Amino acid sequence: MTSQVTIPTLAIALALNVGGALSYLVSPFEGAIVLISDLADVPPTTVAIKNNGWFGLWFLLLSTVGIYFFTN
């Protein structure tokens, strides 16, 4: 590819993987989230956003730092 972007392709690939994992983690339509919410008798949005939200935020921050140091 002839591009002027200086971002390593490995960093782009890792960022896409982290984004996919985060969307799986906080989606109220994911199968495991729906199952857990049914077993706990709470709405899926409560499980996805309230319970997994802080973990997802820390995962995003630490993954961003990890990608930066891993690719530089």
C-alpha positions as CSV (number, residue, x, y, z in Angstrom):
1,M,0.0,0.0,0.0
2,T,1.2,3.5,-0.8
3,S,0.0,5.6,2.1
4,Q,1.4,8.6,4.1
5,V,0.0,7.2,7.3
6,T,2.7,6.3,9.8
7,I,0.6,4.1,12.0
8,P,1.9,0.6,12.1
9,T,-0.4,-2.0,10.6
10,L,0.0,-4.1,13.8
11,A,-1.4,-1.3,15.8
12,I,-4.4,-1.0,13.5
13,A,-5.1,-4.8,13.8
14,L,-4.8,-4.7,17.6
15,A,-7.1,-1.7,17.8
16,L,-9.7,-3.5,15.7
17,N,-9.4,-6.6,17.9
18,V,-9.9,-4.5,21.1
19,G,-12.9,-2.7,19.5
20,G,-14.5,-6.1,18.7
21,A,-13.9,-7.4,22.2
22,L,-15.4,-4.2,23.7
23,S,-18.4,-4.3,21.6
24,Y,-18.9,-7.9,22.6
25,L,-18.5,-6.9,26.3
26,V,-21.0,-4.1,26.5
27,S,-23.6,-5.1,24.0
28,P,-27.0,-5.8,25.6
29,F,-27.9,-8.1,22.6
30,E,-25.0,-10.6,23.1
31,G,-26.1,-14.1,24.0
32,A,-24.1,-14.5,27.3
33,I,-25.4,-11.1,28.5
34,V,-29.0,-12.0,27.8
35,L,-28.5,-15.3,29.6
36,I,-27.0,-13.7,32.6
37,S,-29.7,-11.1,32.8
38,D,-32.3,-13.7,32.5
39,L,-30.8,-15.8,35.3
40,A,-30.3,-12.7,37.5
41,D,-33.8,-11.4,36.6
42,V,-32.4,-7.9,35.6
43,P,-32.6,-6.1,32.3
44,P,-29.7,-6.8,29.8
45,T,-28.7,-3.2,29.7
46,T,-28.0,-3.3,33.5
47,V,-25.7,-6.2,33.0
48,A,-24.0,-4.8,29.9
49,I,-23.5,-1.2,30.9
50,K,-23.7,-1.0,34.7
51,N,-21.8,-4.2,35.6
52,N,-19.4,-4.4,32.6
53,G,-19.0,-0.7,32.0
54,W,-16.2,0.0,34.4
55,F,-14.3,-3.1,33.3
56,G,-14.8,-2.1,29.7
57,L,-13.4,1.4,30.4
58,W,-10.3,0.0,32.1
59,F,-9.9,-2.6,29.4
60,L,-10.0,0.2,26.7
61,L,-7.5,2.4,28.6
62,L,-5.0,-0.4,29.4
63,S,-5.3,-1.9,25.8
64,T,-4.6,1.5,24.3
65,V,-1.5,1.9,26.5
66,G,-0.5,-1.6,25.7
67,I,-0.9,-1.2,22.0
68,Y,1.1,2.0,22.1
69,F,4.1,0.4,23.9
70,F,3.9,-2.9,22.0
71,T,4.1,-1.3,18.6
72,N,6.6,1.5,19.4
